[in-house]
Amino acid sequence: MIRPEQWRPVLYAESARWKGKGWKKLVFELQEDTVYEVETESRSFQVEVQLLENTNRYIHVCVSLDDGSLPSSLTPMSTSFILNKE
């Protein structure tokens, strides 16, 4: 499925927002998967944030984005990041 390039800035903005919180706050807030909607340029997107790994050295977080339609919700656009605990 080809996604509109307009989705990428929304995904990266949400990823940066979560990354900026710091690893301690992320571990606390992501004890369960977090799902919410964002609206940009009169379009709604569903965002899902998951804590994939929590090791002694780092955390690994995944941020996924779709437009709420059935095809895109099955294979959302996603990115992940790692934050070191040091």
N, C-alpha and C positions, 0 to 999 in steps of 0.2 A: 504494500500500500504506500503510495506516495503522499507525503504530508506537505501542506503548504509551508513555504519557507517562513511565513509570518509566525508560525508556531515556535520556531527556534529561539527568538529573543524572549518570548514569554517563559519558556523552559529554563533558559539560562538565568533570567532575572529571579525566578523562584529558587533556583539552585543557589545562586549567590546570596539570596536572603537567608536561606537556611544555613549555609556555610558560615555566614557572618555571626552566627549565634554562639559559636564556640562549642567544643566537644562536650563539656559537662552539661550544658543546657540541652543539647541535642539528645544525649542519653536519657535525661529526665523526661523531655517532651515526647520522645519517640519510643516509650515503653510499649506502645501499641502503634500500628500504622496510622498515619494521619491523612485524612482525605478532606478536601475542601474545594471550593470553586473560586476562580478569579475571573474578573471581567476586564477586558482591554479592547479598546476601539469597538465597543458594543458587541463583542463576542465573548461567550462564556467558555471557560476551560475547566476541566476537572483535574486537580493535582493530587497525586498520592506520594507521600514521603515515607520511606521505610528505613529503619536501621538494619543494615545487612550484616554487619560484623561489629563486635565490641571486644577487642583484644586488649592485652596489657599495654600495647604500644600505639594503637590507632583505633578509630572508628571508620566504618565504611557506610555511606548513606546513598540511597537511590531516590531520585526524583523523577516521577513519570507524569506525562501530560497527555490528555486527549480532549476531544470536543464533545464528549458525551454520547456520540453515535455508537451504535453497536459495532461496526467494523473497527473503528479506531480504539474503542475501549478494550478490544481483544488484543491489540498490539499497539500500545501507546508509545509515543516518542519518549525516550528516557535518557538520563545521564546519571552519573554517580560521581562522588568525590570522597576522598580520604582526608581525615584530619588527624594529625599526630597528637598524642597526648602529652608530649614533652614540651 
